[in-house]
């Protein structure tokens, strides 16, 4: 089965990955969902798979160490995936704040996706999941690692998705680096000078 996944991934991306040394922690309160994800990871050839049914149990297992990737539901009781991820990223007792985390959720409203991004997930996967989409998220974590950013209110992977040829800003460019010179900031209304 793992060989089939490697062939499929190679055909899709011209890359093959040996995942037999990968250690994954699945965090979901649904036993059915944990079994489904475990089955897909087994097909992919993942070497070691552990499970936790909520954020508290997951943190205890994470503290024991040795994980390379977390697949985590966001809505669970008694400790939610959001609280678990927040503690992994920002907790002083976090054993690995840099571990890649793929959120797996049935709640895909924009405000929830934004909230998940803002607590530090690397990727998000909507339920119901498919083998293709799970493989794509794992591949993204492997091939496109993002640098981590620390601010007063955030620690996690850079939330910006950079596209070389794509710009989202449609306004006037005012940065000195974009203009190649003087910004004309001697306007008294701004209170700035050219050598600020």
Phi and psi in degrees as a GROMACS rama.xvg file:
@    title "Ramachandran Plot"
@    xaxis  label "Phi"
@    yaxis  label "Psi"
@TYPE xy
-60.8883  -34.7114  UNK-2
-64.1006  -37.4684  UNK-3
-63.7005  -41.7896  UNK-4
-62.6206  -44.0313  UNK-5
-60.5581  -41.0992  UNK-6
-65.5653  -45.7582  UNK-7
-60.7628  -46.3471  UNK-8
-63.8329  -39.014  UNK-9
-63.7015  -42.794  UNK-10
-64.7008  -35.267  UNK-11
-78.2061  -34.2135  UNK-12
-131.001  -3.80365  UNK-13
60.4262  26.0752  UNK-14
-127.134  143.478  UNK-15
-120.789  146.121  UNK-16
-129.969  135.322  UNK-17
-96.9911  110.967  UNK-18
-100.777  11.9909  UNK-19
-69.1592  -15.7582  UNK-20
-101.315  -0.543262  UNK-21
-75.8426  135.719  UNK-22
-116.968  113.772  UNK-23
-113.838  139.976  UNK-24
-109.937  120.483  UNK-25
-98.3823  126.326  UNK-26
-122.081  109.696  UNK-27
-159.194  140.649  UNK-28
-80.2029  -9.60093  UNK-29
-95.2355  116.281  UNK-30
-59.7207  -38.5242  UNK-31
-59.3294  -46.1766  UNK-32
-66.5316  -40.3893  UNK-33
-60.1869  -42.2277  UNK-34
-64.0678  -41.116  UNK-35
-62.5112  -48.3454  UNK-36
-64.4624  -42.493  UNK-37
-57.9562  -44.8722  UNK-38
-60.9492  -43.2355  UNK-39
-65.3451  -42.8013  UNK-40
-63.8569  -36.4501  UNK-41
-62.1585  -42.5412  UNK-42
-62.0437  -36.3993  UNK-43
-73.023  -11.5636  UNK-44
88.6656  19.076  UNK-45
-64.4248  133.124  UNK-46
-72.9505  -43.8271  UNK-47
-136.708  131.598  UNK-48
-132.898  126.506  UNK-49
-118.67  159.248  UNK-50
-129.333  150.865  UNK-51
-142.219  146.228  UNK-52
-97.1149  -4.57427  UNK-53
-163.335  174.309  UNK-54
-62.84  -34.3716  UNK-55
-64.7089  -50.2556  UNK-56
-62.1639  -38.0273  UNK-57
-64.0528  -40.874  UNK-58
-65.8178  -38.1246  UNK-59
-62.3317  -44.4625  UNK-60
-66.9846  -40.0797  UNK-61
-62.3951  -38.9888  UNK-62
-62.5053  -28.4812  UNK-63
-68.789  -21.9151  UNK-64
89.8748  170.465  UNK-65
94.6065  5.80802  UNK-66
-91.4052  148.509  UNK-67
-109.229  -20.0613  UNK-68
-157.407  143.489  UNK-69
-120.89  132.219  UNK-70
-110.801  115.899  UNK-71
-132.409  126.054  UNK-72
-67.0081  151.697  UNK-73
-95.7305  -29.8466  UNK-74
-111.735  105.693  UNK-75
-144.685  164.13  UNK-76
-127.091  148.682  UNK-77
-81.6221  -22.6021  UNK-78
-111.948  118.33  UNK-79
-70.9012  162.949  UNK-80
-65.0809  -34.9162  UNK-81
-61.888  -44.9753  UNK-82
-65.9505  -40.2861  UNK-83
-61.3233  -49.1175  UNK-84
-63.3705  -42.1361  UNK-85
-58.8741  -42.2606  UNK-86
-68.8828  -38.6947  UNK-87
-61.6756  -43.7767  UNK-88
-76.4145  -40.8602  UNK-89
-114.85  -10.6873  UNK-90
-69.3653  138.249  UNK-91
-64.6751  -23.5411  UNK-92
-95.8686  11.688  UNK-93
-69.8712  126.303  UNK-94
-75.6103  -22.1065  UNK-95
-157.167  80.7937  UNK-96
-68.3976  -12.3214  UNK-97
-95.965  -0.301077  UNK-98
-62.5777  135.708  UNK-99
-64.972  134.92  UNK-100
-127.42  123.09  UNK-101
-106.542  117.8  UNK-102
-79.0992  135.359  UNK-103
-120.837  115.92  UNK-104
-147.712  150.961  UNK-105
-94.2436  -5.91795  UNK-106
-102.846  98.053  UNK-107
-113.056  19.8308  UNK-108
-61.167  148.935  UNK-109
-54.9299  -41.4057  UNK-110
-64.704  -32.8524  UNK-111
-73.7298  -40.2691  UNK-112
-63.316  -43.1945  UNK-113
-63.0787  -42.3933  UNK-114
-63.0204  -41.114  UNK-115
-64.4689  -42.9826  UNK-116
-60.3243  -39.9818  UNK-117
-76.204  -8.73518  UNK-118
-99.4758  -6.20795  UNK-119
113.943  25.5124  UNK-120
-73.4682  155.311  UNK-121
-88.6833  -40.2722  UNK-122
-145.019  164.643  UNK-123
-133.064  142.022  UNK-124
-130.017  122.599  UNK-125
-84.1652  138.991  UNK-126
-83.6193  147.032  UNK-127
-71.8118  140.315  UNK-128
-88.8556  159.431  UNK-129
-127.843  159.594  UNK-130
-59.7862  -41.18  UNK-131
-61.7837  -45.936  UNK-132
-70.49  -38.5317  UNK-133
-62.7455  -44.9838  UNK-134
-61.4666  -39.7827  UNK-135
-63.2344  -39.4073  UNK-136
-69.758  -41.1893  UNK-137
-63.2498  -43.5476  UNK-138
-60.275  -41.6084  UNK-139
-62.4205  -41.2764  UNK-140
-63.9445  -36.9321  UNK-141
-73.9172  -48.2398  UNK-142
-86.247  -24.2535  UNK-143
-127.433  57.9424  UNK-144
-65.1519  136.649  UNK-145
-102.826  144.185  UNK-146
-64.7221  152.248  UNK-147
-90.0703  146.727  UNK-148
-123.731  138.64  UNK-149
-123.909  125.479  UNK-150
-127.643  -173.692  UNK-151
-64.9894  -30.2738  UNK-152
-116.937  -1.79893  UNK-153
-143.32  140.402  UNK-154
-141.275  126.554  UNK-155
163.464  -171.131  UNK-156
-65.5557  146.058  UNK-157
-49.9158  126.105  UNK-158
-78.8803  -12.9432  UNK-159
-83.2094  135.047  UNK-160
-99.1264  111.791  UNK-161
-88.6283  128.988  UNK-162
-119.796  124.283  UNK-163
-57.9302  -42.2696  UNK-164
-98.9998  2.23265  UNK-165
-112.878  127.537  UNK-166
-120.392  140.238  UNK-167
-100.91  -15.6537  UNK-168
-86.9751  126.94  UNK-169
-112.739  7.44994  UNK-170
-93.9196  -166.389  UNK-171
-74.3681  132.112  UNK-172
-77.515  125.155  UNK-173
-121.331  -2.95924  UNK-174
-76.9327  138.811  UNK-175
-56.9448  -40.1928  UNK-176
-65.9687  -28.3688  UNK-177
-83.2957  -24.9382  UNK-178
-95.1203  -19.9253  UNK-179
75.0345  26.3371  UNK-180
169.421  -142.891  UNK-181
-65.4093  136.354  UNK-182
-93.6314  -10.3388  UNK-183
65.6759  40.5065  UNK-184
-89.2866  23.4339  UNK-185
-85.2691  8.45807  UNK-186
-59.5021  119.39  UNK-187
-61.4519  -23.1365  UNK-188
-67.0129  -25.5532  UNK-189
-89.7607  -21.9545  UNK-190
71.4911  23.9216  UNK-191
-121.143  155.425  UNK-192
-118.589  173.102  UNK-193
-65.4226  -24.3846  UNK-194
-110.342  46.9928  UNK-195
